[in-house]
């Protein structure tokens, strides 16, 4: 065997790598045990990556060492799982610290890690490639591929290993979290065996994952062992720097109150225990010394004593659990000692419940995104790509290329059927958000009463029929693009909430007080004159200017006469392939008639007409039903013009005199003493086309 580095393998096809990544994902879904997972991974990856050793090395922060967790190999090795190496003395430590891949073609070329190189020599490892195992939350360790021969790792090979590592990192993190959860469960079992009181409390907690249900069970359990009349659970909310009181339990007063309450950290009982991380025992006078909604409520209910316990887990304070009584000196030292232990268990339960809630929300969002995307795939788009070479279309596409890389709001204006959604998708696909969801909302197609729920989501019970929580389109479009089609149809009472999302990127679901932050780019479209609506006070001016950061005006098809023959051929071939027919010829007189038509329905009307033409054409010649088109009739010379023909001729003269400029003080609209929008409507109705 030669000692010289071998040449890189022939590049593996992208299809093979893609299939391998799918195999990795399948293996991850099938195995929860890390040893079984890596054994399966080794078998699946051998087809695309050559290696003799596959190892998982994790960082141990307690000793700042890299620990070999798993070694998958069919060759004899002296490496044993559990072996530890100082971070600074191994390539794995270097990869973990720098988050960069490490490729060693030949161990004889490496001088920085002499001790490890000697161990590699003893175990027959000649070349190594290590890539970081990192999730969005933390750096876990390193995934290493080793070979018994010298090997020069290529860039594509390393990139593929990194893709594998990104998937494996999630599985490893889940397994470690699962192991920690199992450790917590064992700890809970030990505590339940030692103390009967904690057994009852923990049994109540084990079956509850919803925080309010958990709190209700805890309150009932504590009431049987410690005499008190009031219980509350408060969690620290970092975004507002306040304590959120999730529920208040007044069995002898108001009962279980589910309305959430925000109280300041400073000046509140819960905030004081939260900051000090120590139990807080208060008499009536001490309760009166706090000025917060909860302390005032306690005094109003006649509370004489209270105890507040911080909920601490992993050296992190989650919130507080508070008990209060109508009796003086109701809580003795023994009660406080027991509550310290209860609070420790409650903190774990709350942490798990919060984690479960977050996972459930993410799972629900992914499920809704999947349903939405499947629905989008099933819905047929008007056309597969933008067709045309006219100067007006090229100018619009140039603007799209300019604005797409930014996150600016875009307002697409144009008549119905001009392809506004297609332009919106082009903006999304050319932006850095293209890897995320493109969500479409037709504001005109959704009933006014349901539009707010559709955009912002709702909580369970927010209104009649709201039987479950639902994420809105803004949440679905997080980190992606939201396309508001027919934005001019949004009711005036909903516009302030939309304006707030555009400006602050935050909102509340219908029926909730919790603020949700999103990162969404908004692209809006309309075929209405929003400026005129602003003047008529049917559309908010501040929302109009916020939407109109970058306006795009799509030209109607009658102004793109050069593109009509191209579009006709495109649609004819598209529907001919779909219907398994052959269209070879389009008569020139047919094209001339189509070019002269005003197309009030624009591209959508043209597409529908060509689809009908393909259906009724028996042979290779496209037979377009021109009788369906109402072509403008030319007046006969010497005849008296009709009122409509006279109006048409008068408008034509004004357009020619102003070189077809509609707006402005010297435009045709000003000369005819009418609004620009009114003039545009008359031009469309009379079928006036500019001769080029």
Secondary structure as UniProt FT lines:
FT   HELIX           14..30
FT   HELIX           34..45
FT   TURN            46..48
FT   STRAND          53..60
FT   TURN            61..64
FT   STRAND          65..73
FT   TURN            81..82
FT   STRAND          84..86
FT   HELIX           87..89
FT   HELIX           91..98
FT   STRAND          102..104
FT   HELIX           107..109
FT   HELIX           114..122
FT   TURN            123..124
FT   STRAND          127..134
FT   STRAND          139..147
FT   HELIX           155..194
FT   HELIX           196..206
FT   HELIX           211..225
FT   STRAND          230..237
FT   TURN            238..241
FT   STRAND          242..250
FT   TURN            251..254
FT   STRAND          255..257
FT   STRAND          261..264
FT   TURN            266..267
FT   HELIX           269..276
FT   STRAND          280..283
FT   HELIX           284..288
FT   HELIX           293..300
FT   TURN            301..302
FT   STRAND          305..313
FT   TURN            314..315
FT   STRAND          316..325
FT   TURN            328..329
FT   HELIX           333..378
FT   HELIX           391..404
FT   STRAND          410..413
FT   TURN            416..417
FT   HELIX           420..429
FT   TURN            432..435
FT   STRAND          438..442
FT   TURN            443..445
FT   HELIX           448..456
FT   STRAND          457..458
FT   TURN            460..461
FT   TURN            464..465
FT   STRAND          470..471
FT   HELIX           473..476
FT   TURN            477..479
FT   STRAND          481..485
FT   HELIX           487..489
FT   HELIX           492..504
FT   STRAND          506..508
FT   STRAND          515..517
FT   STRAND          521..526
FT   HELIX           530..535
FT   TURN            536..537
FT   HELIX           541..547
FT   TURN            548..549
FT   STRAND          550..553
FT   HELIX           557..559
FT   HELIX           561..578
FT   TURN            579..580
FT   STRAND          585..586
FT   HELIX           588..596
FT   TURN            600..601
FT   HELIX           602..616
FT   STRAND          621..622
FT   HELIX           626..628
FT   TURN            637..638
FT   HELIX           643..657
FT   TURN            658..660
FT   TURN            665..666
FT   HELIX           668..671
FT   TURN            672..673
FT   HELIX           676..686
//
